[in-house]
Amino acid sequence: MLRTNPYFLSFANSLESQPVKCFNAGERLMVQDKNAREIMILKSGVTKCYRSEENGKELIFEFLGKGEILGDLETILRRVCLCSVEAITPVEAYVFSLADFDGLIDSDKTFHRKLLEELALRIYQTSTRASYQQNYPVEYSLIKFLMIQKEQQLSFSKQDIADYLAITVRSLNRTVKQLREGAVNPELAEGELKQLLSDL
């Protein structure tokens, strides 16, 4: 759920005098359908990567944390940003020019290989998540989300949870109510389920 990348974080940390930008919660680091003007590697904080549709709905693809790289796909393809990336918490990000990024791909074989691995991992995880959401009721996806959220000691708004699960907040509230009333048996101890649902 919260993606991180220790390699890219370590790589950026090792560079002397690499510029860092700061963003407040709610600020966008990248804007859907706009050109990426730079590549960023997240130094600290949590962001959400989402796509807005014409009907006003948003779908959150992932929550991104330390070491995640932004703008790479757009730069490689020479296309506008597929998604927006917004800070959920205060964020610091290392900034690379497009020319510097292209130079790293061409000259640093380890960086190039790690970038390929990162892109492949995104496809793998997106496919796995899509398959899970197709094959299991939303109640199970919500419980899985809440368990990971608790494990990673994070907190997300109801709207962000609904957007991540590709449902409305109304559907999320109905699902929570059904779980509280025992209409769905998620195979969890009652106390554990109550604890997971306590903040919703």
N, CA and C atoms as a LAMMPS dump frame, in Angstrom:
ITEM: TIMESTEP
0
ITEM: NUMBER OF ATOMS
600
ITEM: BOX BOUNDS ff ff ff
-5.0000000000000000e+02 5.0000000000000000e+02
-5.0000000000000000e+02 5.0000000000000000e+02
-5.0000000000000000e+02 5.0000000000000000e+02
ITEM: ATOMS id mol type element x y z
1 1 1 N 0.826 -1.187 0
2 1 2 C 0 0 0
3 1 3 C 0.876 1.259 0
4 2 1 N 1.765 1.411 0.977
5 2 2 C 2.713 2.527 0.953
6 2 3 C 4.006 2.021 0.331
7 3 1 N 4.246 2.476 -0.886
8 3 2 C 5.443 2.036 -1.602
9 3 3 C 6.644 2.875 -1.175
10 4 1 N 7.767 2.219 -0.965
11 4 2 C 9.033 2.89 -0.674
12 4 3 C 10.111 2.238 -1.531
13 5 1 N 11.247 2.918 -1.661
14 5 2 C 12.338 2.351 -2.445
15 5 3 C 13.674 2.712 -1.787
16 6 1 N 14.219 1.794 -0.975
17 6 2 C 15.476 2.073 -0.268
18 6 3 C 16.642 2.389 -1.2
19 7 1 N 16.696 1.75 -2.369
20 7 2 C 17.827 1.994 -3.282
21 7 3 C 17.854 3.453 -3.741
22 8 1 N 16.714 3.949 -4.26
23 8 2 C 16.702 5.317 -4.772
24 8 3 C 16.921 6.336 -3.657
25 9 1 N 16.402 6.048 -2.455
26 9 2 C 16.638 6.956 -1.332
27 9 3 C 18.123 7.007 -0.997
28 10 1 N 18.761 5.84 -0.916
29 10 2 C 20.194 5.778 -0.621
30 10 3 C 21.002 6.462 -1.724
31 11 1 N 20.611 6.241 -2.969
32 11 2 C 21.296 6.852 -4.11
33 11 3 C 21.238 8.377 -4.012
34 12 1 N 20.033 8.926 -3.78
35 12 2 C 19.871 10.378 -3.704
36 12 3 C 20.595 10.953 -2.489
37 13 1 N 20.538 10.229 -1.357
38 13 2 C 21.229 10.684 -0.141
39 13 3 C 22.74 10.771 -0.351
40 14 1 N 23.271 9.913 -1.231
41 14 2 C 24.72 9.858 -1.439
42 14 3 C 25.246 10.998 -2.303
43 15 1 N 24.344 11.69 -2.988
44 15 2 C 24.769 12.774 -3.882
45 15 3 C 24.976 14.054 -3.077
46 16 1 N 26.106 14.671 -3.258
47 16 2 C 26.384 15.912 -2.54
48 16 3 C 25.666 17.08 -3.202
49 17 1 N 25.114 17.927 -2.391
50 17 2 C 24.439 19.174 -2.809
51 17 3 C 23.33 18.963 -3.843
52 18 1 N 22.637 17.822 -3.758
53 18 2 C 21.484 17.618 -4.647
54 18 3 C 20.334 18.492 -4.143
55 19 1 N 19.734 19.32 -5.017
56 19 2 C 18.671 20.208 -4.549
57 19 3 C 17.472 19.446 -3.986
58 20 1 N 16.854 20.017 -2.95
59 20 2 C 15.679 19.436 -2.299
60 20 3 C 14.565 20.47 -2.299
61 21 1 N 13.36 20.038 -2.653
62 21 2 C 12.176 20.901 -2.592
63 21 3 C 11.291 20.424 -1.456
64 22 1 N 10.599 21.366 -0.822
65 22 2 C 9.668 21.037 0.261
66 22 3 C 8.24 21.332 -0.191
67 23 1 N 7.322 20.477 0.212
68 23 2 C 5.905 20.627 -0.14
69 23 3 C 5.068 20.477 1.12
70 24 1 N 4.048 21.301 1.236
71 24 2 C 3.105 21.182 2.348
72 24 3 C 2.035 20.157 2.014
73 25 1 N 1.378 19.614 3.038
74 25 2 C 0.258 18.696 2.808
75 25 3 C -0.773 19.393 1.925
76 26 1 N -1.246 18.688 0.911
77 26 2 C -2.226 19.245 -0.02
78 26 3 C -1.612 19.816 -1.29
79 27 1 N -0.296 20.06 -1.295
80 27 2 C 0.368 20.577 -2.5
81 27 3 C 0.62 19.439 -3.483
82 28 1 N 0.549 19.77 -4.767
83 28 2 C 0.809 18.767 -5.795
84 28 3 C 2.262 18.835 -6.259
85 29 1 N 2.88 17.663 -6.324
86 29 2 C 4.251 17.552 -6.83
87 29 3 C 4.237 17.374 -8.339
88 30 1 N 3.195 16.717 -8.845
89 30 2 C 3.001 16.511 -10.279
90 30 3 C 1.523 16.706 -10.57
91 31 1 N 1.213 17.165 -11.794
92 31 2 C -0.17 17.439 -12.164
93 31 3 C -0.534 16.65 -13.418
94 32 1 N -1.62 15.898 -13.308
95 32 2 C -2.109 15.084 -14.429
96 32 3 C -2.267 15.933 -15.693
97 33 1 N -1.838 15.373 -16.813
98 33 2 C -1.95 15.978 -18.141
99 33 3 C -1.046 17.198 -18.353
100 34 1 N -0.138 17.453 -17.422
101 34 2 C 0.85 18.515 -17.586
102 34 3 C 2.223 17.874 -17.806
103 35 1 N 3.152 18.626 -18.379
104 35 2 C 4.498 18.105 -18.598
105 35 3 C 5.253 18 -17.273
106 36 1 N 5.994 16.912 -17.112
107 36 2 C 6.893 16.781 -15.958
108 36 3 C 8.115 17.637 -16.249
109 37 1 N 8.395 18.587 -15.354
110 37 2 C 9.52 19.494 -15.58
111 37 3 C 10.789 19.01 -14.895
112 38 1 N 10.64 18.015 -14.024
113 38 2 C 11.786 17.476 -13.287
114 38 3 C 11.439 16.093 -12.76
115 39 1 N 12.457 15.378 -12.355
116 39 2 C 12.291 14.076 -11.719
117 39 3 C 12.489 14.281 -10.223
118 40 1 N 11.699 13.607 -9.424
119 40 2 C 11.847 13.729 -7.978
120 40 3 C 12.003 12.36 -7.333
121 41 1 N 12.813 12.317 -6.289
122 41 2 C 12.915 11.142 -5.426
123 41 3 C 12.519 11.603 -4.033
124 42 1 N 11.501 10.967 -3.47
125 42 2 C 10.98 11.402 -2.178
126 42 3 C 11.995 11.134 -1.066
127 43 1 N 12.333 12.189 -0.342
128 43 2 C 13.263 12.084 0.78
129 43 3 C 12.511 11.761 2.074
130 44 1 N 11.339 12.366 2.245
131 44 2 C 10.522 12.118 3.436
132 44 3 C 9.074 12.457 3.119
133 45 1 N 8.171 11.933 3.956
134 45 2 C 6.75 12.228 3.808
135 45 3 C 6 11.174 3.02
136 46 1 N 4.68 11.395 2.899
137 46 2 C 3.785 10.46 2.215
138 46 3 C 2.963 11.227 1.185
139 47 1 N 2.839 10.662 -0.004
140 47 2 C 2.046 11.259 -1.077
141 47 3 C 1.029 10.243 -1.583
142 48 1 N 0.059 10.763 -2.334
143 48 2 C -0.864 9.861 -3.037
144 48 3 C -0.746 10.122 -4.523
145 49 1 N -0.729 9.027 -5.291
146 49 2 C -0.652 9.076 -6.742
147 49 3 C -2.039 8.713 -7.265
148 50 1 N -2.715 9.658 -7.942
149 50 2 C -4.099 9.42 -8.336
150 50 3 C -4.402 10.004 -9.709
151 51 1 N -5.475 9.48 -10.288
152 51 2 C -5.942 9.965 -11.584
153 51 3 C -7.368 10.467 -11.431
154 52 1 N -7.636 11.66 -11.96
155 52 2 C -8.986 12.239 -11.943
156 52 3 C -9.663 11.931 -13.272
157 53 1 N -10.885 11.455 -13.193
158 53 2 C -11.633 11.136 -14.404
159 53 3 C -12.578 12.282 -14.749
160 54 1 N -13.123 12.265 -15.964
161 54 2 C -14 13.338 -16.428
162 54 3 C -15.27 13.453 -15.595
163 55 1 N -15.7 12.343 -14.974
164 55 2 C -16.918 12.373 -14.161
165 55 3 C -16.658 12.905 -12.744
166 56 1 N -15.432 13.377 -12.491
167 56 2 C -15.108 13.95 -11.187
168 56 3 C -14.568 12.958 -10.177
169 57 1 N -14.597 11.679 -10.511
170 57 2 C -14.1 10.672 -9.58
171 57 3 C -12.579 10.581 -9.657
172 58 1 N -12.001 10.188 -8.534
173 58 2 C -10.557 9.983 -8.48
174 58 3 C -10.271 8.539 -8.115
175 59 1 N -9.2 8.017 -8.679
176 59 2 C -8.741 6.67 -8.345
177 59 3 C -7.301 6.779 -7.88
178 60 1 N -7.071 6.373 -6.629
179 60 2 C -5.712 6.385 -6.104
180 60 3 C -5.035 5.084 -6.495
181 61 1 N -3.925 5.205 -7.206
182 61 2 C -3.166 4.019 -7.6
183 61 3 C -2.301 3.519 -6.457
184 62 1 N -1.598 4.449 -5.806
185 62 2 C -0.7 4.05 -4.72
186 62 3 C -0.444 5.23 -3.806
187 63 1 N -0.011 4.898 -2.605
188 63 2 C 0.537 5.88 -1.682
189 63 3 C 2.053 5.707 -1.752
190 64 1 N 2.778 6.805 -1.91
191 64 2 C 4.219 6.75 -2.139
192 64 3 C 4.973 7.393 -0.992
193 65 1 N 6.048 6.733 -0.557
194 65 2 C 6.867 7.23 0.541
195 65 3 C 8.327 7.337 0.151
196 66 1 N 9.189 7.265 1.152
197 66 2 C 10.632 7.492 0.982
198 66 3 C 11.232 6.673 -0.166
199 67 1 N 11.979 7.367 -1.017
200 67 2 C 12.715 6.699 -2.087
201 67 3 C 11.94 6.501 -3.369
202 68 1 N 10.635 6.74 -3.341
203 68 2 C 9.862 6.556 -4.581
204 68 3 C 10.226 7.652 -5.576
205 69 1 N 10.265 7.279 -6.826
206 69 2 C 10.691 8.194 -7.897
207 69 3 C 9.461 8.659 -8.679
208 70 1 N 9.414 9.947 -8.994
209 70 2 C 8.271 10.547 -9.693
210 70 3 C 8.739 11.167 -11.002
211 71 1 N 7.94 11.004 -12.046
212 71 2 C 8.239 11.622 -13.338
213 71 3 C 9.087 10.778 -14.255
214 72 1 N 9.49 9.602 -13.785
215 72 2 C 10.351 8.744 -14.59
216 72 3 C 9.637 8.222 -15.833
217 73 1 N 8.451 7.705 -15.652
218 73 2 C 7.687 7.136 -16.762
219 73 3 C 7.423 8.197 -17.831
220 74 1 N 6.999 9.37 -17.382
221 74 2 C 6.682 10.456 -18.306
222 74 3 C 7.912 10.913 -19.078
223 75 1 N 9.061 10.95 -18.401
224 75 2 C 10.298 11.384 -19.062
225 75 3 C 10.763 10.352 -20.079
226 76 1 N 10.696 9.082 -19.706
227 76 2 C 11.111 8.021 -20.627
228 76 3 C 10.228 8.011 -21.872
229 77 1 N 8.908 8.169 -21.68
230 77 2 C 7.971 8.126 -22.799
231 77 3 C 7.809 9.463 -23.515
232 78 1 N 8.336 10.533 -22.885
233 78 2 C 8.172 11.889 -23.411
234 78 3 C 6.684 12.221 -23.562
235 79 1 N 5.939 11.957 -22.481
236 79 2 C 4.498 12.231 -22.464
237 79 3 C 4.142 13.061 -21.243
238 80 1 N 2.924 13.597 -21.263
239 80 2 C 2.451 14.368 -20.107
240 80 3 C 2.205 13.408 -18.937
241 81 1 N 2.049 13.968 -17.759
242 81 2 C 1.87 13.159 -16.546
243 81 3 C 0.571 12.355 -16.605
244 82 1 N 0.679 11.074 -16.38
245 82 2 C -0.479 10.185 -16.351
246 82 3 C -1.359 10.485 -15.151
247 83 1 N -0.731 10.831 -14.019
248 83 2 C -1.437 11.03 -12.751
249 83 3 C -0.968 12.31 -12.079
250 84 1 N -1.72 12.706 -11.071
251 84 2 C -1.255 13.749 -10.161
252 84 3 C -0.649 13.064 -8.944
253 85 1 N 0.31 13.729 -8.322
254 85 2 C 0.89 13.256 -7.064
255 85 3 C 0.76 14.401 -6.07
256 86 1 N 0.091 14.12 -4.95
257 86 2 C -0.207 15.151 -3.951
258 86 3 C 0.348 14.758 -2.596
259 87 1 N 0.912 15.721 -1.891
260 87 2 C 1.442 15.47 -0.551
261 87 3 C 0.291 15.27 0.431
262 88 1 N 0.349 14.179 1.196
263 88 2 C -0.615 13.943 2.278
264 88 3 C -0.056 14.512 3.58
265 89 1 N 1.258 14.377 3.748
266 89 2 C 1.979 14.952 4.88
267 89 3 C 2.998 15.933 4.299
268 90 1 N 3.669 16.733 5.12
269 90 2 C 4.776 17.52 4.573
270 90 3 C 5.788 16.591 3.892
271 91 1 N 6.294 17.014 2.752
272 91 2 C 7.167 16.173 1.925
273 91 3 C 8.431 16.937 1.551
274 92 1 N 9.544 16.216 1.559
275 92 2 C 10.792 16.718 0.988
276 92 3 C 11.148 15.797 -0.165
277 93 1 N 11.618 16.375 -1.272
278 93 2 C 11.963 15.568 -2.449
279 93 3 C 13.236 16.081 -3.097
280 94 1 N 14.131 15.139 -3.405
281 94 2 C 15.311 15.468 -4.205
282 94 3 C 14.841 15.75 -5.627
283 95 1 N 15.443 16.755 -6.257
284 95 2 C 15.017 17.163 -7.596
285 95 3 C 16.162 16.971 -8.589
286 96 1 N 15.831 16.352 -9.732
287 96 2 C 16.791 16.128 -10.82
288 96 3 C 16.225 16.751 -12.084
289 97 1 N 17.072 17.404 -12.853
290 97 2 C 16.625 17.918 -14.151
291 97 3 C 16.391 16.734 -15.086
292 98 1 N 15.609 16.965 -16.131
293 98 2 C 15.351 15.902 -17.105
294 98 3 C 16.655 15.46 -17.771
295 99 1 N 17.54 16.423 -18.038
296 99 2 C 18.826 16.097 -18.679
297 99 3 C 19.685 15.239 -17.749
298 100 1 N 19.714 15.572 -16.459
299 100 2 C 20.489 14.772 -15.496
300 100 3 C 19.933 13.351 -15.4
301 101 1 N 18.612 13.238 -15.404
302 101 2 C 17.98 11.924 -15.331
303 101 3 C 18.324 11.085 -16.56
304 102 1 N 18.228 11.685 -17.748
305 102 2 C 18.595 10.979 -18.984
306 102 3 C 20.057 10.539 -18.928
307 103 1 N 20.918 11.423 -18.39
308 103 2 C 22.337 11.088 -18.271
309 103 3 C 22.568 9.911 -17.336
310 104 1 N 21.83 9.85 -16.23
311 104 2 C 21.954 8.717 -15.301
312 104 3 C 21.546 7.406 -15.968
313 105 1 N 20.471 7.437 -16.722
314 105 2 C 20.014 6.225 -17.416
315 105 3 C 21.085 5.731 -18.39
316 106 1 N 21.717 6.672 -19.088
317 106 2 C 22.721 6.313 -20.093
318 106 3 C 24.057 5.882 -19.49
319 107 1 N 24.437 6.462 -18.355
320 107 2 C 25.799 6.251 -17.852
321 107 3 C 25.92 5.335 -16.636
322 108 1 N 24.853 5.165 -15.877
323 108 2 C 24.924 4.392 -14.632
324 108 3 C 24.116 3.103 -14.79
325 109 1 N 24.817 1.996 -15.023
326 109 2 C 24.129 0.722 -15.286
327 109 3 C 23.312 0.236 -14.083
328 110 1 N 23.822 0.463 -12.889
329 110 2 C 23.086 0.029 -11.695
330 110 3 C 21.797 0.825 -11.561
331 111 1 N 21.873 2.142 -11.75
332 111 2 C 20.683 2.993 -11.698
333 111 3 C 19.676 2.546 -12.76
334 112 1 N 20.17 2.301 -13.964
335 112 2 C 19.322 1.864 -15.078
336 112 3 C 18.596 0.564 -14.712
337 113 1 N 19.339 -0.398 -14.17
338 113 2 C 18.76 -1.691 -13.799
339 113 3 C 17.708 -1.531 -12.696
340 114 1 N 18.01 -0.709 -11.685
341 114 2 C 17.065 -0.492 -10.583
342 114 3 C 15.803 0.21 -11.068
343 115 1 N 15.951 1.092 -12.044
344 115 2 C 14.783 1.759 -12.612
345 115 3 C 13.897 0.751 -13.353
346 116 1 N 14.512 -0.151 -14.119
347 116 2 C 13.745 -1.207 -14.799
348 116 3 C 13.012 -2.092 -13.783
349 117 1 N 13.707 -2.443 -12.693
350 117 2 C 13.086 -3.262 -11.644
351 117 3 C 11.892 -2.536 -11.023
352 118 1 N 12.046 -1.232 -10.791
353 118 2 C 10.966 -0.433 -10.205
354 118 3 C 9.745 -0.41 -11.123
355 119 1 N 9.961 -0.193 -12.413
356 119 2 C 8.85 -0.163 -13.365
357 119 3 C 8.163 -1.525 -13.456
358 120 1 N 8.95 -2.596 -13.459
359 120 2 C 8.377 -3.945 -13.504
360 120 3 C 7.577 -4.236 -12.236
361 121 1 N 8.093 -3.808 -11.085
362 121 2 C 7.404 -4.037 -9.808
363 121 3 C 6.068 -3.301 -9.769
364 122 1 N 6.028 -2.105 -10.326
365 122 2 C 4.759 -1.364 -10.376
366 122 3 C 3.705 -2.134 -11.166
367 123 1 N 4.101 -2.68 -12.313
368 123 2 C 3.162 -3.452 -13.133
369 123 3 C 2.696 -4.682 -12.366
370 124 1 N 3.626 -5.374 -11.727
371 124 2 C 3.309 -6.594 -10.97
372 124 3 C 2.325 -6.281 -9.84
373 125 1 N 2.611 -5.239 -9.067
374 125 2 C 1.756 -4.93 -7.916
375 125 3 C 0.391 -4.4 -8.342
376 126 1 N 0.348 -3.619 -9.413
377 126 2 C -0.932 -3.118 -9.912
378 126 3 C -1.796 -4.276 -10.406
379 127 1 N -1.19 -5.223 -11.103
380 127 2 C -1.932 -6.392 -11.595
381 127 3 C -2.445 -7.241 -10.439
382 128 1 N -1.617 -7.434 -9.427
383 128 2 C -2.017 -8.231 -8.262
384 128 3 C -3.189 -7.573 -7.545
385 129 1 N -3.099 -6.263 -7.358
386 129 2 C -4.169 -5.543 -6.665
387 129 3 C -5.467 -5.593 -7.465
388 130 1 N -5.384 -5.394 -8.787
389 130 2 C -6.581 -5.433 -9.636
390 130 3 C -7.226 -6.812 -9.574
391 131 1 N -6.412 -7.84 -9.598
392 131 2 C -6.931 -9.206 -9.52
393 131 3 C -7.634 -9.449 -8.19
394 132 1 N -7.032 -8.985 -7.102
395 132 2 C -7.614 -9.165 -5.766
396 132 3 C -8.961 -8.452 -5.684
397 133 1 N -9.016 -7.214 -6.185
398 133 2 C -10.259 -6.451 -6.104
399 133 3 C -11.355 -7.034 -6.98
400 134 1 N -10.969 -7.713 -8.064
401 134 2 C -11.961 -8.36 -8.922
402 134 3 C -12.514 -9.634 -8.298
403 135 1 N -11.685 -10.324 -7.534
404 135 2 C -12.059 -11.655 -7.047
405 135 3 C -12.567 -11.712 -5.612
406 136 1 N -12.435 -10.63 -4.872
407 136 2 C -12.881 -10.621 -3.485
408 136 3 C -13.836 -9.464 -3.248
409 137 1 N -14.808 -9.654 -2.356
410 137 2 C -15.735 -8.549 -2.043
411 137 3 C -14.98 -7.363 -1.462
412 138 1 N -15.605 -6.183 -1.563
413 138 2 C -14.972 -4.957 -1.091
414 138 3 C -14.656 -5.036 0.406
415 139 1 N -15.447 -5.815 1.162
416 139 2 C -15.197 -5.944 2.602
417 139 3 C -13.788 -6.482 2.865
418 140 1 N -13.376 -7.448 2.077
419 140 2 C -12.06 -8.051 2.264
420 140 3 C -10.947 -7.095 1.846
421 141 1 N -11.182 -6.322 0.777
422 141 2 C -10.193 -5.33 0.362
423 141 3 C -10.043 -4.247 1.421
424 142 1 N -11.174 -3.832 2.032
425 142 2 C -11.126 -2.824 3.086
426 142 3 C -10.352 -3.341 4.298
427 143 1 N -10.632 -4.559 4.704
428 143 2 C -9.938 -5.121 5.866
429 143 3 C -8.443 -5.249 5.584
430 144 1 N -8.1 -5.701 4.388
431 144 2 C -6.683 -5.805 4.019
432 144 3 C -6.02 -4.431 4.078
433 145 1 N -6.716 -3.41 3.547
434 145 2 C -6.199 -2.037 3.584
435 145 3 C -5.98 -1.584 5.024
436 146 1 N -6.997 -1.802 5.886
437 146 2 C -6.909 -1.347 7.277
438 146 3 C -5.809 -2.074 8.049
439 147 1 N -5.593 -3.343 7.744
440 147 2 C -4.528 -4.104 8.414
441 147 3 C -3.148 -3.548 8.03
442 148 1 N -2.969 -3.241 6.751
443 148 2 C -1.691 -2.686 6.293
444 148 3 C -1.499 -1.283 6.866
445 149 1 N -2.586 -0.507 6.893
446 149 2 C -2.524 0.846 7.45
447 149 3 C -2.073 0.802 8.913
448 150 1 N -2.641 -0.139 9.67
449 150 2 C -2.265 -0.282 11.084
450 150 3 C -0.814 -0.732 11.216
451 151 1 N -0.424 -1.714 10.415
452 151 2 C 0.944 -2.249 10.449
453 151 3 C 1.975 -1.167 10.131
454 152 1 N 1.645 -0.285 9.177
455 152 2 C 2.57 0.761 8.766
456 152 3 C 2.388 2.056 9.561
457 153 1 N 1.467 2.021 10.538
458 153 2 C 1.207 3.162 11.414
459 153 3 C 0.885 4.426 10.626
460 154 1 N -0.067 4.285 9.711
461 154 2 C -0.499 5.395 8.874
462 154 3 C -1.963 5.698 9.156
463 155 1 N -2.418 6.833 8.678
464 155 2 C -3.826 7.197 8.817
465 155 3 C -4.258 7.938 7.563
466 156 1 N -5.339 7.471 6.942
467 156 2 C -5.832 8.085 5.718
468 156 3 C -7.278 8.515 5.907
469 157 1 N -7.683 9.512 5.15
470 157 2 C -9.068 9.994 5.216
471 157 3 C -10.001 8.956 4.588
472 158 1 N -11.292 9.062 4.944
473 158 2 C -12.282 8.168 4.344
474 158 3 C -12.295 8.317 2.826
475 159 1 N -12.158 9.572 2.36
476 159 2 C -12.174 9.805 0.916
477 159 3 C -11 9.1 0.244
478 160 1 N -9.811 9.186 0.834
479 160 2 C -8.646 8.524 0.248
480 160 3 C -8.806 7.001 0.266
481 161 1 N -9.368 6.463 1.341
482 161 2 C -9.596 5.01 1.401
483 161 3 C -10.577 4.596 0.309
484 162 1 N -11.667 5.356 0.171
485 162 2 C -12.666 5.04 -0.857
486 162 3 C -12.06 5.134 -2.258
487 163 1 N -11.254 6.179 -2.501
488 163 2 C -10.626 6.344 -3.817
489 163 3 C -9.637 5.219 -4.103
490 164 1 N -8.954 4.745 -3.082
491 164 2 C -8.009 3.636 -3.267
492 164 3 C -8.751 2.339 -3.591
493 165 1 N -9.922 2.147 -2.962
494 165 2 C -10.709 0.933 -3.19
495 165 3 C -11.634 1.052 -4.406
496 166 1 N -11.625 2.226 -5.049
497 166 2 C -12.452 2.496 -6.236
498 166 3 C -13.943 2.385 -5.92
499 167 1 N -14.337 2.928 -4.766
500 167 2 C -15.746 2.968 -4.366
501 167 3 C -16.055 4.384 -3.88
502 168 1 N -17.333 4.661 -3.629
503 168 2 C -17.713 5.964 -3.086
504 168 3 C -17.592 5.927 -1.562
505 169 1 N -17.574 7.112 -0.95
506 169 2 C -17.556 7.18 0.517
507 169 3 C -18.831 6.562 1.069
508 170 1 N -19.943 6.734 0.369
509 170 2 C -21.218 6.133 0.799
510 170 3 C -21.104 4.61 0.837
511 171 1 N -20.501 4.028 -0.197
512 171 2 C -20.292 2.57 -0.209
513 171 3 C -19.345 2.139 0.903
514 172 1 N -18.33 2.955 1.159
515 172 2 C -17.401 2.656 2.249
516 172 3 C -18.134 2.649 3.579
517 173 1 N -18.975 3.651 3.831
518 173 2 C -19.737 3.714 5.083
519 173 3 C -20.67 2.507 5.226
520 174 1 N -21.316 2.121 4.121
521 174 2 C -22.216 0.961 4.151
522 174 3 C -21.43 -0.316 4.461
523 175 1 N -20.242 -0.443 3.881
524 175 2 C -19.402 -1.618 4.116
525 175 3 C -18.963 -1.676 5.579
526 176 1 N -18.565 -0.538 6.121
527 176 2 C -18.162 -0.482 7.537
528 176 3 C -19.328 -0.875 8.431
529 177 1 N -20.534 -0.376 8.126
530 177 2 C -21.726 -0.703 8.916
531 177 3 C -22.002 -2.205 8.879
532 178 1 N -21.904 -2.794 7.695
533 178 2 C -22.143 -4.236 7.561
534 178 3 C -21.133 -5.044 8.372
535 179 1 N -19.887 -4.615 8.353
536 179 2 C -18.854 -5.312 9.119
537 179 3 C -19.107 -5.18 10.616
538 180 1 N -19.51 -3.988 11.061
539 180 2 C -19.786 -3.774 12.487
540 180 3 C -20.976 -4.604 12.963
541 181 1 N -21.962 -4.763 12.082
542 181 2 C -23.169 -5.514 12.444
543 181 3 C -23.001 -7.02 12.271
544 182 1 N -21.852 -7.428 11.753
545 182 2 C -21.604 -8.86 11.578
546 182 3 C -22.283 -9.46 10.368
547 183 1 N -22.749 -8.594 9.437
548 183 2 C -23.41 -9.091 8.225
549 183 3 C -22.435 -9.808 7.31
550 184 1 N -21.159 -9.508 7.486
551 184 2 C -20.104 -10.152 6.703
552 184 3 C -19.124 -10.76 7.684
553 185 1 N -18.736 -11.99 7.446
554 185 2 C -17.778 -12.657 8.336
555 185 3 C -16.398 -12.635 7.686
556 186 1 N -15.538 -11.704 8.125
557 186 2 C -14.213 -11.595 7.509
558 186 3 C -13.181 -12.545 8.106
559 187 1 N -13.62 -13.468 8.949
560 187 2 C -12.73 -14.45 9.58
561 187 3 C -11.659 -13.78 10.443
562 188 1 N -12.074 -12.739 11.159
563 188 2 C -11.208 -12.074 12.126
564 188 3 C -11.868 -12.16 13.494
565 189 1 N -11.071 -12.151 14.537
566 189 2 C -11.63 -12.102 15.884
567 189 3 C -12.42 -10.809 16.028
568 190 1 N -13.531 -10.856 16.773
569 190 2 C -14.41 -9.702 16.892
570 190 3 C -13.661 -8.473 17.42
571 191 1 N -12.815 -8.672 18.419
572 191 2 C -12.057 -7.557 18.987
573 191 3 C -11.096 -6.955 17.986
574 192 1 N -10.46 -7.806 17.185
575 192 2 C -9.516 -7.325 16.172
576 192 3 C -10.241 -6.516 15.107
577 193 1 N -11.418 -6.994 14.7
578 193 2 C -12.201 -6.279 13.691
579 193 3 C -12.656 -4.923 14.226
580 194 1 N -13.139 -4.897 15.48
581 194 2 C -13.579 -3.635 16.074
582 194 3 C -12.442 -2.63 16.135
583 195 1 N -11.253 -3.111 16.467
584 195 2 C -10.089 -2.226 16.551
585 195 3 C -9.752 -1.637 15.177
586 196 1 N -9.821 -2.482 14.14
587 196 2 C -9.527 -1.992 12.788
588 196 3 C -10.523 -0.937 12.334
589 197 1 N -11.788 -1.118 12.734
590 197 2 C -12.846 -0.226 12.279
591 197 3 C -13.019 0.994 13.188
592 198 1 N -12.296 1.04 14.293
593 198 2 C -12.541 2.061 15.314
594 198 3 C -12.356 3.493 14.822
595 199 1 N -11.481 3.713 13.865
596 199 2 C -11.22 5.078 13.403
597 199 3 C -12.075 5.487 12.203
598 200 1 N -12.938 4.595 11.74
599 200 2 C -13.79 4.925 10.573
600 200 3 C -15.171 5.384 10.993
